[in-house]
Amino acid sequence: MAAFDVAIVGAGPVGAALAALIAPGGRRCLVIEARDNPSRDARTLALSEASRTLLERAGGWPAGSETPIVDIHVSQKGGPGRTLLTAQDGGVPALGYTVSYADVESALERRLGALGTEVRWGAPCERIELGADASRVTLAGGECVEAKLLVLADGGANAKRIPGIAYSEKDYGQVAVTGPVTTDRPHGGRAYERFTPQGPVALLPKGDRFALVWTATPAEGERLKALADAEFLAELQAHFGDRAGRFVAVGPRAGFPLKLRTINSTIARRTVIVGNAAQAMHPIAGQGLNVGLRDAGALARLLESGGDPGDAARLGAYRSSRTRDAGRGVAFTDFLVHAFADGRRLPTWGRGLALTALDLLPPARRLLAARMIHGAPSP
C-alpha cells in the first residue's frame, strides 16, 4: 500500500494549489483525480488580488494571460443609485483579474510536474476509511493508498462517504447564462454588476471582450441560449442598458444551475474538506473560488510547522481559522441574491440609498473592497 503524508482528492485549482504550496516543505503529497486528464475548461474565472498572490506563491499563476479588473461599476435596474469600487479603494494594483480556467489549470499542472508531485488521473474513489493513524482511499481498480491527512477538494463528490458529513442545499431556481460578448468601445478594465428583478448581470473584462454572466430562470436561460446572435444581443442591450457600450458580438453560450450548498463540518477524522466541496455559492459577488483558494492557503500555513499533518488539534485550528471567512462569504452572497431581487426585503429606494451611501463614503468602499479581496479576518 502506497503511503503519503497528504492525499488530495481533486486536481482542480484548489486541490492543485494546495499541493503546490505544501510540496516544497517536504511533505510527500499525492493528488487523486477522477477525470482521465485535465479539463481544459474554457470558462472565465474572476480571481482577487489575494488569489493572484497565493497562486504566484504556489508557482501556478498564468502570468501574461490575465486581464486586470481596475474598477467595478455596481447599479440596479429600475431604480436610482450606483457605486464604483476602485483598485485605489483596496490599495492594490487591481481589484482582481480574469483568467481562463484552462490557463490556471495548465500553470498548476506544470508546477506540480516541476515539483515531482504525483498526480493520479482517471482514479475515482470507491471507498474511504478513516483510521486513528491514517486515512485510506480505495481507487477504481482496487488500488489502496494511505495518508496521514486526506483533503477533499473534489467539489463534493466524495464528502458523503465520510461518516457524519452532510450537506444543506438551497436551489435559487436560477441559471447563469455565460459567454463572451464584445462591445463597440474598450472596457478599460472595468467590470459591471447590474442588479435586476430577474437576477444580476455581470460583465467581466477578458482580453478585448467581456465575459458575460446573465442570471435567469431555467426556462428563460434555455430560451436565451437558443436565440440567434442578433436577437440575443438585442435582448441583452435592453436588459443591461448602454453603460458598457453597444453589444456587437457574442460567442458560444453555456448555462449552469445556481445553488447554495454548505457542509455541516469541514473536518473529520484525519480529513479536511475545502473549496466547493465545503461551500458552493452563487457567483453574484465572485467569491466562490476565491474563498476556496483561501481555504488552501490557510491549510498550507498550518502544515508548515511539521509534525503529524492529520493531528486533531491541527484540524481544529484549521476549522476555527476558516469559519468566519467562509461563513460570511456564504451569508453575503445569499443576502445579495435576495436583497436585490425581492422588494419586500429591501425596496428599490432602499437599495438605491445603500448604493449611493457606499459611493459617497470612502471608508465603506475600502472595507467592502478589503473583504472582497482578502475575505473576513480570522478571529
JOWOQUI-V509068 format. One line per field, one symbol per residue. ss: DSSP state (~ for helix, > for strand, _ for the rest). A space follows every 50 residues. Layout:
BEGIN
ss = ???
END
This chain:
BEGIN
ss = _>>>>>>>>___~~~~~~~~~~~_____>>>>___________>>>>>~~ ~~~~~~~~________>>>_>>>>>>_____>>>>>~~~~_____>>>>> ~~~~~~~~~~~~~~~__>>>____>>>>>>____>>>>>____>>>>>>> >>______~~~_____>>>>>>>>>>>>>>>>>______>>>>>>_____ >>>>>>__>>>>>>>>_~~~~~~~~~__~~~~~~~~~~~~______>>>> ___>>>>>>>>>>___>>__>>>_~~~_>>__~~~__~~~~~~~~~~~~~ ~~~________~~~~~~~~~~~~~~~~~~~~~~~~~~~~________~~~ ~~~~~~~~~~_~~~~~~~~~~~~~_____
END
